[in-house]
Amino acid sequence: MVNKTIGEVFNEIADNIKKGDFGKKTKIGLTILGSEHGVEEMVRAAEIARANYPNIEIILIGDKVTEEFPVVEVKDAEEGHKKMVELLESKAIDGCVTQHFEFPIGTSTMGKVVTPAKGKQMIIASTTGTSAINKVEAMVLNAIGGVAVAKANGISNPKVGILNIEGARKVEIILKELKDNGYSFEFCNSQRADGGAVMRGNDLLMGTPDVMVCDSLTGNLLIKVFSAFNTGGDYETLGAGYGPGVGEGYDKVINIISRASGAPLIAEAIKFCAESAKNNLMEKVKQEFLSAKAAKLNDILEKHLKSKADDTAEDVKMPPKKVVTYSIAGIDILELENACKALWKENIYSESGMGCTGPIILVAEEDGASAENILVKSGYKS
């Protein structure tokens, strides 16, 4: 046995790191059939990823079109998905990047974009799939899944923002209650002057939060715009794709890209998948949901998402009209009518409207404080 000096050991480690031979490589599959840009584009993506990230071993699933990578041969994209699942279940690969995969209800993907204002990476939660049938519930679950993905990709304390879309205010109320009950995460503040956890379009461009929460249809649109806004739309170059599918109980690291994705983006998707697999994303998802459930996630969802039909079914008489100049924001647009009726029931005249930051309720100045208290107690406002 040859004894090595400390200097020789350090030099050997440095050489191994330089060559990409230090430590176990993460094995990532890449299905190469189905791209709008052809198989050659997929192979080029693998070549870029290998050159930039030598600690990733890439296994192609598709036609035998190259000798440069191991290839698991399949005849079409459908067979490729079946083989991908087999390889994941047998632990032959640690994760896989593919196009258009049908996840079960309860699982949705968390994408990653590079925002144009400051070049910051931001998780879009979510971009495909469905975390829940109810939109508000889905967005709450997307926040939890997005936090797990951020943690698996090097952000130890990710800051969460909620995109200003339908349901955002109710999501904010639920997440605040979850946080108060002990689920540990941080809200970020909008860069606009009025601040708050509900994000504006400006915050999308600046990458204000680490995790931007939205529904999957909105997220799907955003990921397409962010990835291809400078190419005319038919070739996606920026970001890392639609991301891994996450959900309570889901156990495979499968990252989604678009059929329009180009090689530079796919290479980053391979890295995204490898980092998620290497850092045990599925375990992090499990722990996040356990923590959220310990903070009474299910009870909070049931309380806030139950129908208010019984509260508003009765014929509530509108109080006498007043001059309304006191504005109350923070009410979700889907609950604006019911919130007004809740005030009428307490003999407070109110009108609904739309301000520059979203829906508002207008009441008389002298009724302002009382109206806000009623709306908070009724669960319409945080």
C-alpha atoms as a printed R data frame, in Angstrom:
    type eleno elety resid chain resno       x      y       z
1   ATOM     1    CA   MET     A     1   0.000  0.000   0.000
2   ATOM     2    CA   VAL     A     2   1.364  3.390  -1.013
3   ATOM     3    CA   ASN     A     3   1.014  6.180   1.521
4   ATOM     4    CA   LYS     A     4   0.070  9.482  -0.136
5   ATOM     5    CA   THR     A     5   0.952 12.910   1.119
6   ATOM     6    CA   ILE     A     6  -1.812 15.360   1.963
7   ATOM     7    CA   GLY     A     7  -0.854 17.372  -1.089
8   ATOM     8    CA   GLU     A     8  -1.161 14.340  -3.354
9   ATOM     9    CA   VAL     A     9  -4.578 13.510  -1.927
10  ATOM    10    CA   PHE     A    10  -5.813 17.069  -2.521
11  ATOM    11    CA   ASN     A    11  -4.423 17.021  -6.069
12  ATOM    12    CA   GLU     A    12  -6.182 13.722  -6.765
13  ATOM    13    CA   ILE     A    13  -9.489 15.073  -5.440
14  ATOM    14    CA   ALA     A    14  -9.106 18.200  -7.573
15  ATOM    15    CA   ASP     A    15  -8.406 16.078 -10.677
16  ATOM    16    CA   ASN     A    16 -11.416 13.888 -10.000
17  ATOM    17    CA   ILE     A    17 -13.681 16.898  -9.566
18  ATOM    18    CA   LYS     A    18 -12.309 18.449 -12.746
19  ATOM    19    CA   LYS     A    19 -12.973 15.237 -14.684
20  ATOM    20    CA   GLY     A    20 -16.368 14.785 -13.078
21  ATOM    21    CA   ASP     A    21 -15.308 11.451 -11.569
22  ATOM    22    CA   PHE     A    22 -15.602 12.421  -7.920
23  ATOM    23    CA   GLY     A    23 -18.473 10.703  -6.180
24  ATOM    24    CA   LYS     A    24 -21.387  8.727  -7.529
25  ATOM    25    CA   LYS     A    25 -22.948 10.021 -10.721
26  ATOM    26    CA   THR     A    26 -26.687 10.688 -10.817
27  ATOM    27    CA   LYS     A    27 -28.336  8.609 -13.554
28  ATOM    28    CA   ILE     A    28 -30.944 10.535 -15.522
29  ATOM    29    CA   GLY     A    29 -33.019  9.168 -18.366
30  ATOM    30    CA   LEU     A    30 -34.042 11.289 -21.356
31  ATOM    31    CA   THR     A    31 -36.838 10.174 -23.683
32  ATOM    32    CA   ILE     A    32 -35.895 11.381 -27.139
33  ATOM    33    CA   LEU     A    33 -39.007 10.630 -29.234
34  ATOM    34    CA   GLY     A    34 -41.764 13.160 -29.865
35  ATOM    35    CA   SER     A    35 -39.875 16.456 -30.013
36  ATOM    36    CA   GLU     A    36 -41.032 19.012 -32.580
37  ATOM    37    CA   HIS     A    37 -37.336 19.637 -33.277
38  ATOM    38    CA   GLY     A    38 -36.389 16.029 -33.910
39  ATOM    39    CA   VAL     A    39 -34.291 13.377 -32.231
40  ATOM    40    CA   GLU     A    40 -31.061 15.177 -33.117
41  ATOM    41    CA   GLU     A    41 -32.087 18.109 -30.903
42  ATOM    42    CA   MET     A    42 -32.606 15.762 -27.965
43  ATOM    43    CA   VAL     A    43 -29.189 14.186 -28.470
44  ATOM    44    CA   ARG     A    44 -27.640 17.654 -28.664
45  ATOM    45    CA   ALA     A    45 -29.287 18.472 -25.328
46  ATOM    46    CA   ALA     A    46 -27.676 15.386 -23.798
47  ATOM    47    CA   GLU     A    47 -24.308 16.458 -25.189
48  ATOM    48    CA   ILE     A    48 -24.651 19.952 -23.690
49  ATOM    49    CA   ALA     A    49 -25.656 18.525 -20.314
50  ATOM    50    CA   ARG     A    50 -22.753 16.059 -20.312
51  ATOM    51    CA   ALA     A    51 -20.272 18.812 -21.147
52  ATOM    52    CA   ASN     A    52 -21.612 21.210 -18.497
53  ATOM    53    CA   TYR     A    53 -22.546 18.735 -15.755
54  ATOM    54    CA   PRO     A    54 -20.130 15.769 -15.852
55  ATOM    55    CA   ASN     A    55 -21.490 14.291 -12.607
56  ATOM    56    CA   ILE     A    56 -24.693 13.336 -14.441
57  ATOM    57    CA   GLU     A    57 -24.866 10.070 -16.377
58  ATOM    58    CA   ILE     A    58 -27.433 10.333 -19.164
59  ATOM    59    CA   ILE     A    59 -29.326  7.349 -20.553
60  ATOM    60    CA   LEU     A    60 -31.349  7.908 -23.715
61  ATOM    61    CA   ILE     A    61 -34.711  6.202 -24.251
62  ATOM    62    CA   GLY     A    62 -35.686  5.943 -27.929
63  ATOM    63    CA   ASP     A    63 -34.043  5.167 -31.256
64  ATOM    64    CA   LYS     A    64 -30.458  3.951 -31.435
65  ATOM    65    CA   VAL     A    65 -29.251  7.149 -33.099
66  ATOM    66    CA   THR     A    66 -25.913  7.592 -31.346
67  ATOM    67    CA   GLU     A    67 -23.061  5.592 -29.882
68  ATOM    68    CA   GLU     A    68 -22.115  8.445 -27.538
69  ATOM    69    CA   PHE     A    69 -24.697  7.543 -24.869
70  ATOM    70    CA   PRO     A    70 -26.321  4.361 -23.565
71  ATOM    71    CA   VAL     A    71 -29.659  3.917 -25.356
72  ATOM    72    CA   VAL     A    72 -32.668  1.908 -24.196
73  ATOM    73    CA   GLU     A    73 -34.429  1.216 -27.478
74  ATOM    74    CA   VAL     A    74 -38.203  1.689 -27.856
75  ATOM    75    CA   LYS     A    75 -40.380  2.028 -30.955
76  ATOM    76    CA   ASP     A    76 -42.451  5.085 -29.996
77  ATOM    77    CA   ALA     A    77 -43.082  7.703 -27.288
78  ATOM    78    CA   GLU     A    78 -45.778  5.612 -25.589
79  ATOM    79    CA   GLU     A    79 -43.451  2.652 -25.200
80  ATOM    80    CA   GLY     A    80 -40.778  5.111 -24.062
81  ATOM    81    CA   HIS     A    81 -42.965  6.193 -21.127
82  ATOM    82    CA   LYS     A    82 -43.590  2.584 -20.130
83  ATOM    83    CA   LYS     A    83 -39.864  1.822 -20.244
84  ATOM    84    CA   MET     A    84 -39.121  5.024 -18.307
85  ATOM    85    CA   VAL     A    85 -41.405  3.931 -15.473
86  ATOM    86    CA   GLU     A    86 -39.796  0.466 -15.451
87  ATOM    87    CA   LEU     A    87 -36.318  1.975 -15.231
88  ATOM    88    CA   LEU     A    88 -37.369  4.275 -12.386
89  ATOM    89    CA   GLU     A    89 -39.068  1.505 -10.430
90  ATOM    90    CA   SER     A    90 -36.059 -0.787 -10.810
91  ATOM    91    CA   LYS     A    91 -33.727  2.047  -9.715
92  ATOM    92    CA   ALA     A    92 -31.790  1.728 -12.975
93  ATOM    93    CA   ILE     A    93 -32.157  5.514 -13.261
94  ATOM    94    CA   ASP     A    94 -32.640  8.129 -10.524
95  ATOM    95    CA   GLY     A    95 -34.903 10.418 -12.517
96  ATOM    96    CA   CYS     A    96 -36.075 11.089 -16.056
97  ATOM    97    CA   VAL     A    97 -36.794 14.038 -18.346
98  ATOM    98    CA   THR     A    98 -39.668 13.519 -20.756
99  ATOM    99    CA   GLN     A    99 -42.405 15.240 -22.749
100 ATOM   100    CA   HIS     A   100 -46.118 15.243 -21.910
101 ATOM   101    CA   PHE     A   101 -46.552 12.680 -19.157
102 ATOM   102    CA   GLU     A   102 -49.957 12.109 -17.560
103 ATOM   103    CA   PHE     A   103 -49.609 12.384 -13.785
104 ATOM   104    CA   PRO     A   104 -52.400 11.201 -11.466
105 ATOM   105    CA   ILE     A   105 -54.762 13.724  -9.878
106 ATOM   106    CA   GLY     A   106 -52.965 15.093  -6.834
107 ATOM   107    CA   THR     A   107 -49.630 15.503  -8.618
108 ATOM   108    CA   SER     A   108 -48.480 18.594 -10.489
109 ATOM   109    CA   THR     A   109 -45.186 19.903 -11.805
110 ATOM   110    CA   MET     A   110 -43.079 22.715 -10.379
111 ATOM   111    CA   GLY     A   111 -41.241 24.529 -13.151
112 ATOM   112    CA   LYS     A   112 -38.181 26.731 -13.059
113 ATOM   113    CA   VAL     A   113 -37.673 29.937 -15.059
114 ATOM   114    CA   VAL     A   114 -35.020 32.616 -15.323
115 ATOM   115    CA   THR     A   115 -36.665 35.992 -14.818
116 ATOM   116    CA   PRO     A   116 -35.642 38.716 -17.288
117 ATOM   117    CA   ALA     A   117 -35.233 41.689 -14.956
118 ATOM   118    CA   LYS     A   118 -32.445 40.277 -12.782
119 ATOM   119    CA   GLY     A   119 -31.648 36.858 -14.208
120 ATOM   120    CA   LYS     A   120 -32.956 35.185 -11.057
121 ATOM   121    CA   GLN     A   121 -34.243 31.616 -11.000
122 ATOM   122    CA   MET     A   122 -37.806 31.225  -9.758
123 ATOM   123    CA   ILE     A   123 -39.987 28.169  -9.160
124 ATOM   124    CA   ILE     A   124 -43.442 28.349 -10.790
125 ATOM   125    CA   ALA     A   125 -45.846 26.242  -8.702
126 ATOM   126    CA   SER     A   126 -47.401 24.731 -10.715
127 ATOM   127    CA   THR     A   127 -47.119 24.261 -14.504
128 ATOM   128    CA   THR     A   128 -48.876 21.008 -15.493
129 ATOM   129    CA   GLY     A   129 -51.034 18.404 -13.774
130 ATOM   130    CA   THR     A   130 -53.595 18.988 -11.038
131 ATOM   131    CA   SER     A   131 -52.873 19.057  -7.302
132 ATOM   132    CA   ALA     A   132 -56.601 19.131  -6.507
133 ATOM   133    CA   ILE     A   133 -59.886 19.650  -8.332
134 ATOM   134    CA   ASN     A   134 -60.678 22.798  -6.320
135 ATOM   135    CA   LYS     A   135 -58.507 25.663  -7.576
136 ATOM   136    CA   VAL     A   136 -57.832 27.230  -4.172
137 ATOM   137    CA   GLU     A   137 -56.949 23.885  -2.599
138 ATOM   138    CA   ALA     A   138 -54.690 23.117  -5.559
139 ATOM   139    CA   MET     A   139 -52.812 26.384  -5.105
140 ATOM   140    CA   VAL     A   140 -52.310 25.731  -1.387
141 ATOM   141    CA   LEU     A   141 -50.898 22.285  -2.187
142 ATOM   142    CA   ASN     A   142 -48.783 23.833  -4.955
143 ATOM   143    CA   ALA     A   143 -47.208 26.125  -2.371
144 ATOM   144    CA   ILE     A   144 -46.206 23.133  -0.241
145 ATOM   145    CA   GLY     A   145 -44.865 21.229  -3.248
146 ATOM   146    CA   GLY     A   146 -43.042 24.306  -4.527
147 ATOM   147    CA   VAL     A   147 -41.295 24.777  -1.183
148 ATOM   148    CA   ALA     A   148 -40.122 21.137  -1.304
149 ATOM   149    CA   VAL     A   149 -38.737 21.541  -4.838
150 ATOM   150    CA   ALA     A   150 -36.953 24.767  -3.878
151 ATOM   151    CA   LYS     A   151 -35.364 23.058  -0.865
152 ATOM   152    CA   ALA     A   152 -34.236 20.132  -3.032
153 ATOM   153    CA   ASN     A   153 -32.549 22.630  -5.345
154 ATOM   154    CA   GLY     A   154 -30.443 24.505  -2.840
155 ATOM   155    CA   ILE     A   155 -32.818 27.113  -1.365
156 ATOM   156    CA   SER     A   156 -32.902 26.301   2.339
157 ATOM   157    CA   ASN     A   157 -35.536 28.876   3.308
158 ATOM   158    CA   PRO     A   158 -37.596 29.621   0.184
159 ATOM   159    CA   LYS     A   159 -39.812 32.691   0.182
160 ATOM   160    CA   VAL     A   160 -43.327 32.218  -1.176
161 ATOM   161    CA   GLY     A   161 -45.454 34.630  -3.187
162 ATOM   162    CA   ILE     A   162 -48.992 34.155  -4.535
163 ATOM   163    CA   LEU     A   163 -49.741 35.388  -8.027
164 ATOM   164    CA   ASN     A   164 -52.635 37.868  -8.139
165 ATOM   165    CA   ILE     A   165 -55.202 35.646  -9.853
166 ATOM   166    CA   GLU     A   166 -58.639 34.328  -8.892
167 ATOM   167    CA   GLY     A   167 -58.382 32.543  -5.566
168 ATOM   168    CA   ALA     A   168 -55.163 34.290  -4.472
169 ATOM   169    CA   ARG     A   169 -56.664 36.049  -1.431
170 ATOM   170    CA   LYS     A   170 -58.256 32.875  -0.127
171 ATOM   171    CA   VAL     A   171 -54.963 31.022  -0.622
172 ATOM   172    CA   GLU     A   172 -53.227 33.761   1.354
173 ATOM   173    CA   ILE     A   173 -55.711 33.379   4.240
174 ATOM   174    CA   ILE     A   174 -55.247 29.603   4.328
175 ATOM   175    CA   LEU     A   175 -51.451 29.754   4.147
176 ATOM   176    CA   LYS     A   176 -51.316 32.388   6.890
177 ATOM   177    CA   GLU     A   177 -53.423 30.206   9.150
178 ATOM   178    CA   LEU     A   178 -51.251 27.207   8.329
179 ATOM   179    CA   LYS     A   179 -48.153 29.249   9.170
180 ATOM   180    CA   ASP     A   180 -49.699 30.430  12.454
181 ATOM   181    CA   ASN     A   181 -50.356 26.773  13.315
182 ATOM   182    CA   GLY     A   182 -46.678 25.919  12.980
183 ATOM   183    CA   TYR     A   183 -46.013 25.112   9.312
184 ATOM   184    CA   SER     A   184 -42.661 26.777   8.752
185 ATOM   185    CA   PHE     A   185 -42.195 28.875   5.601
186 ATOM   186    CA   GLU     A   186 -41.682 32.521   4.728
187 ATOM   187    CA   PHE     A   187 -43.852 34.856   2.697
188 ATOM   188    CA   CYS     A   188 -42.079 37.392   0.520
189 ATOM   189    CA   ASN     A   189 -43.199 40.975  -0.040
190 ATOM   190    CA   SER     A   190 -44.152 42.378  -3.417
191 ATOM   191    CA   GLN     A   191 -41.645 44.865  -4.797
192 ATOM   192    CA   ARG     A   192 -44.507 47.259  -5.478
193 ATOM   193    CA   ALA     A   193 -45.098 50.020  -2.935
194 ATOM   194    CA   ASP     A   194 -48.120 48.343  -1.348
195 ATOM   195    CA   GLY     A   195 -46.126 45.158  -0.596
196 ATOM   196    CA   GLY     A   196 -47.866 42.035   0.642
197 ATOM   197    CA   ALA     A   197 -47.651 38.353  -0.234
198 ATOM   198    CA   VAL     A   198 -49.890 38.671  -3.303
199 ATOM   199    CA   MET     A   199 -47.587 39.238  -6.268
200 ATOM   200    CA   ARG     A   200 -48.110 41.583  -9.204
201 ATOM   201    CA   GLY     A   201 -46.964 41.159 -12.802
202 ATOM   202    CA   ASN     A   202 -43.881 43.222 -11.988
203 ATOM   203    CA   ASP     A   203 -42.872 40.592  -9.426
204 ATOM   204    CA   LEU     A   204 -42.980 37.914 -12.106
205 ATOM   205    CA   LEU     A   205 -40.449 39.814 -14.184
206 ATOM   206    CA   MET     A   206 -38.229 40.572 -11.184
207 ATOM   207    CA   GLY     A   207 -38.393 37.104  -9.648
208 ATOM   208    CA   THR     A   208 -39.442 38.543  -6.295
209 ATOM   209    CA   PRO     A   209 -40.325 35.198  -4.648
210 ATOM   210    CA   ASP     A   210 -38.367 31.969  -4.771
211 ATOM   211    CA   VAL     A   211 -41.686 30.152  -5.269
212 ATOM   212    CA   MET     A   212 -44.496 31.787  -7.254
213 ATOM   213    CA   VAL     A   213 -47.799 30.050  -6.485
214 ATOM   214    CA   CYS     A   214 -50.516 29.844  -9.133
215 ATOM   215    CA   ASP     A   215 -52.849 27.329 -10.741
216 ATOM   216    CA   SER     A   216 -51.402 24.969 -13.352
217 ATOM   217    CA   LEU     A   217 -53.135 26.569 -16.364
218 ATOM   218    CA   THR     A   218 -51.695 29.983 -15.502
219 ATOM   219    CA   GLY     A   219 -48.329 28.420 -14.709
220 ATOM   220    CA   ASN     A   220 -48.327 26.569 -18.019
221 ATOM   221    CA   LEU     A   221 -48.834 29.842 -19.865
222 ATOM   222    CA   LEU     A   222 -46.112 31.563 -17.846
223 ATOM   223    CA   ILE     A   223 -43.537 28.822 -18.392
224 ATOM   224    CA   LYS     A   224 -44.091 29.018 -22.162
225 ATOM   225    CA   VAL     A   225 -43.738 32.802 -22.251
226 ATOM   226    CA   PHE     A   226 -40.640 32.867 -20.034
227 ATOM   227    CA   SER     A   227 -38.923 30.101 -22.001
228 ATOM   228    CA   ALA     A   228 -39.582 31.350 -25.531
229 ATOM   229    CA   PHE     A   229 -40.313 35.095 -25.381
230 ATOM   230    CA   ASN     A   230 -37.081 35.964 -27.223
231 ATOM   231    CA   THR     A   231 -37.317 33.304 -29.953
232 ATOM   232    CA   GLY     A   232 -40.742 33.916 -31.416
233 ATOM   233    CA   GLY     A   233 -42.369 31.061 -29.529
234 ATOM   234    CA   ASP     A   234 -41.486 27.943 -31.518
235 ATOM   235    CA   TYR     A   235 -38.180 27.179 -29.759
236 ATOM   236    CA   GLU     A   236 -37.883 27.269 -25.971
237 ATOM   237    CA   THR     A   237 -34.405 28.205 -24.757
238 ATOM   238    CA   LEU     A   238 -34.562 29.684 -21.245
239 ATOM   239    CA   GLY     A   239 -35.194 28.122 -17.857
240 ATOM   240    CA   ALA     A   240 -35.391 24.439 -16.965
241 ATOM   241    CA   GLY     A   241 -38.812 23.367 -18.185
242 ATOM   242    CA   TYR     A   242 -42.015 22.396 -16.424
243 ATOM   243    CA   GLY     A   243 -40.150 20.619 -13.647
244 ATOM   244    CA   PRO     A   244 -40.727 17.519 -11.530
245 ATOM   245    CA   GLY     A   245 -44.164 16.185 -10.684
246 ATOM   246    CA   VAL     A   246 -44.800 16.329  -6.945
247 ATOM   247    CA   GLY     A   247 -47.711 15.377  -4.745
248 ATOM   248    CA   GLU     A   248 -48.383 13.597  -1.501
249 ATOM   249    CA   GLY     A   249 -47.424  9.947  -2.006
250 ATOM   250    CA   TYR     A   250 -45.964 10.344  -5.504
251 ATOM   251    CA   ASP     A   251 -42.617  8.523  -5.605
252 ATOM   252    CA   LYS     A   252 -40.842  9.165  -8.933
253 ATOM   253    CA   VAL     A   253 -38.654 12.064 -10.103
254 ATOM   254    CA   ILE     A   254 -40.058 12.805 -13.568
255 ATOM   255    CA   ASN     A   255 -39.326 16.215 -15.044
256 ATOM   256    CA   ILE     A   256 -41.445 17.528 -17.900
257 ATOM   257    CA   ILE     A   257 -40.333 19.519 -20.918
258 ATOM   258    CA   SER     A   258 -42.349 20.750 -23.898
259 ATOM   259    CA   ARG     A   259 -42.264 19.315 -27.401
260 ATOM   260    CA   ALA     A   260 -41.120 22.833 -28.367
261 ATOM   261    CA   SER     A   261 -38.192 22.795 -25.920
262 ATOM   262    CA   GLY     A   262 -34.763 23.307 -27.449
263 ATOM   263    CA   ALA     A   263 -31.457 21.727 -26.486
264 ATOM   264    CA   PRO     A   264 -30.237 24.513 -24.132
265 ATOM   265    CA   LEU     A   265 -33.424 24.323 -22.046
266 ATOM   266    CA   ILE     A   266 -33.492 20.512 -22.062
267 ATOM   267    CA   ALA     A   267 -29.897 20.434 -20.801
268 ATOM   268    CA   GLU     A   268 -30.981 22.583 -17.846
269 ATOM   269    CA   ALA     A   269 -34.000 20.312 -17.313
270 ATOM   270    CA   ILE     A   270 -31.590 17.368 -17.041
271 ATOM   271    CA   LYS     A   271 -29.633 19.261 -14.381
272 ATOM   272    CA   PHE     A   272 -32.901 20.223 -12.586
273 ATOM   273    CA   CYS     A   273 -33.952 16.572 -12.560
274 ATOM   274    CA   ALA     A   274 -30.548 15.399 -11.345
275 ATOM   275    CA   GLU     A   275 -30.428 17.918  -8.500
276 ATOM   276    CA   SER     A   276 -33.939 16.967  -7.434
277 ATOM   277    CA   ALA     A   277 -33.078 13.257  -7.457
278 ATOM   278    CA   LYS     A   278 -29.686 13.677  -5.802
279 ATOM   279    CA   ASN     A   279 -31.156 15.746  -2.972
280 ATOM   280    CA   ASN     A   280 -34.010 13.287  -2.365
281 ATOM   281    CA   LEU     A   281 -36.905 15.435  -3.552
282 ATOM   282    CA   MET     A   282 -39.528 12.803  -2.764
283 ATOM   283    CA   GLU     A   283 -38.441 12.653   0.881
284 ATOM   284    CA   LYS     A   284 -38.557 16.443   1.090
285 ATOM   285    CA   VAL     A   285 -42.078 16.443  -0.357
286 ATOM   286    CA   LYS     A   286 -43.097 13.834   2.216
287 ATOM   287    CA   GLN     A   287 -41.673 15.902   5.074
288 ATOM   288    CA   GLU     A   288 -43.341 19.117   3.877
289 ATOM   289    CA   PHE     A   289 -46.747 17.456   3.749
290 ATOM   290    CA   LEU     A   290 -46.233 15.830   7.151
291 ATOM   291    CA   SER     A   291 -45.357 19.228   8.581
292 ATOM   292    CA   ALA     A   292 -48.365 20.885   6.924
293 ATOM   293    CA   LYS     A   293 -50.710 18.175   8.171
294 ATOM   294    CA   ALA     A   294 -49.316 18.530  11.676
295 ATOM   295    CA   ALA     A   295 -50.340 22.197  11.369
296 ATOM   296    CA   LYS     A   296 -53.925 21.009  10.626
297 ATOM   297    CA   LEU     A   297 -53.835 21.458   6.857
298 ATOM   298    CA   ASN     A   298 -56.896 19.268   6.277
299 ATOM   299    CA   ASP     A   299 -58.972 21.005   8.943
300 ATOM   300    CA   ILE     A   300 -58.066 24.451   7.617
301 ATOM   301    CA   LEU     A   301 -58.917 23.481   4.046
302 ATOM   302    CA   GLU     A   302 -62.243 22.011   5.110
303 ATOM   303    CA   LYS     A   303 -63.124 25.125   7.097
304 ATOM   304    CA   HIS     A   304 -62.291 27.596   4.347
305 ATOM   305    CA   LEU     A   305 -63.452 25.636   1.330
306 ATOM   306    CA   LYS     A   306 -66.814 24.485   2.588
307 ATOM   307    CA   SER     A   307 -69.693 26.034   0.708
308 ATOM   308    CA   LYS     A   308 -71.065 29.251   2.138
309 ATOM   309    CA   ALA     A   309 -74.376 28.582   0.411
310 ATOM   310    CA   ASP     A   310 -76.180 28.222   3.735
311 ATOM   311    CA   ASP     A   311 -74.869 31.592   4.876
312 ATOM   312    CA   THR     A   312 -76.030 33.409   1.751
313 ATOM   313    CA   ALA     A   313 -79.094 31.390   0.669
314 ATOM   314    CA   GLU     A   314 -81.458 33.508   2.721
315 ATOM   315    CA   ASP     A   315 -82.803 36.652   1.123
316 ATOM   316    CA   VAL     A   316 -80.617 39.326   2.703
317 ATOM   317    CA   LYS     A   317 -82.061 42.803   2.418
318 ATOM   318    CA   MET     A   318 -79.698 45.538   1.285
319 ATOM   319    CA   PRO     A   319 -79.424 48.342   3.906
320 ATOM   320    CA   PRO     A   320 -80.169 51.942   2.927
321 ATOM   321    CA   LYS     A   321 -77.655 53.321   0.474
322 ATOM   322    CA   LYS     A   322 -74.765 55.469   1.748
323 ATOM   323    CA   VAL     A   323 -71.893 57.349   0.182
324 ATOM   324    CA   VAL     A   324 -69.099 54.774   0.093
325 ATOM   325    CA   THR     A   325 -65.516 56.040   0.110
326 ATOM   326    CA   TYR     A   326 -63.806 53.495   2.393
327 ATOM   327    CA   SER     A   327 -62.073 50.803   0.336
328 ATOM   328    CA   ILE     A   328 -61.399 47.264   1.636
329 ATOM   329    CA   ALA     A   329 -59.005 45.145  -0.425
330 ATOM   330    CA   GLY     A   330 -57.936 41.551   0.038
331 ATOM   331    CA   ILE     A   331 -61.239 39.891  -0.875
332 ATOM   332    CA   ASP     A   332 -61.089 37.151  -3.488
333 ATOM   333    CA   ILE     A   333 -63.125 37.949  -6.584
334 ATOM   334    CA   LEU     A   334 -64.952 34.624  -6.341
335 ATOM   335    CA   GLU     A   335 -66.303 35.624  -2.921
336 ATOM   336    CA   LEU     A   336 -67.004 39.287  -3.538
337 ATOM   337    CA   GLU     A   337 -70.792 38.933  -3.755
338 ATOM   338    CA   ASN     A   338 -71.027 36.761  -0.641
339 ATOM   339    CA   ALA     A   339 -68.776 39.147   1.277
340 ATOM   340    CA   CYS     A   340 -71.082 42.047   0.442
341 ATOM   341    CA   LYS     A   341 -74.083 40.036   1.653
342 ATOM   342    CA   ALA     A   342 -72.271 39.222   4.886
343 ATOM   343    CA   LEU     A   343 -72.025 42.972   5.542
344 ATOM   344    CA   TRP     A   344 -75.639 43.623   4.559
345 ATOM   345    CA   LYS     A   345 -76.649 40.956   7.055
346 ATOM   346    CA   GLU     A   346 -74.988 43.124   9.738
347 ATOM   347    CA   ASN     A   347 -76.823 46.221   8.420
348 ATOM   348    CA   ILE     A   348 -73.718 47.684   6.770
349 ATOM   349    CA   TYR     A   349 -74.262 49.019   3.266
350 ATOM   350    CA   SER     A   350 -71.534 47.921   0.842
351 ATOM   351    CA   GLU     A   351 -70.751 47.822  -2.855
352 ATOM   352    CA   SER     A   352 -68.284 45.715  -4.802
353 ATOM   353    CA   GLY     A   353 -65.729 47.174  -7.160
354 ATOM   354    CA   MET     A   354 -62.367 46.639  -8.794
355 ATOM   355    CA   GLY     A   355 -59.259 48.546  -7.776
356 ATOM   356    CA   CYS     A   356 -55.892 48.581  -9.528
357 ATOM   357    CA   THR     A   357 -54.678 45.691  -7.370
358 ATOM   358    CA   GLY     A   358 -57.839 43.593  -7.586
359 ATOM   359    CA   PRO     A   359 -61.369 43.308  -6.123
360 ATOM   360    CA   ILE     A   360 -62.500 45.716  -3.408
361 ATOM   361    CA   ILE     A   361 -65.520 46.325  -1.199
362 ATOM   362    CA   LEU     A   362 -66.629 49.904  -0.626
363 ATOM   363    CA   VAL     A   363 -68.385 51.045   2.553
364 ATOM   364    CA   ALA     A   364 -69.012 54.347   4.279
365 ATOM   365    CA   GLU     A   365 -66.084 55.825   6.198
366 ATOM   366    CA   GLU     A   366 -67.836 55.401   9.550
367 ATOM   367    CA   ASP     A   367 -68.440 51.700   8.827
368 ATOM   368    CA   GLY     A   368 -64.907 50.911   7.716
369 ATOM   369    CA   ALA     A   369 -63.445 49.403  10.892
370 ATOM   370    CA   SER     A   370 -66.568 47.384  11.695
371 ATOM   371    CA   ALA     A   371 -66.809 46.073   8.134
372 ATOM   372    CA   GLU     A   372 -63.186 44.895   8.141
373 ATOM   373    CA   ASN     A   373 -63.694 43.071  11.450
374 ATOM   374    CA   ILE     A   374 -66.803 41.325  10.120
375 ATOM   375    CA   LEU     A   375 -65.020 40.247   6.942
376 ATOM   376    CA   VAL     A   376 -62.060 38.865   8.906
377 ATOM   377    CA   LYS     A   377 -64.323 36.958  11.322
378 ATOM   378    CA   SER     A   378 -66.355 35.594   8.388
379 ATOM   379    CA   GLY     A   379 -63.211 34.318   6.684
380 ATOM   380    CA   TYR     A   380 -63.377 36.597   3.650
381 ATOM   381    CA   LYS     A   381 -60.257 38.574   4.546
382 ATOM   382    CA   SER     A   382 -57.014 37.834   6.370
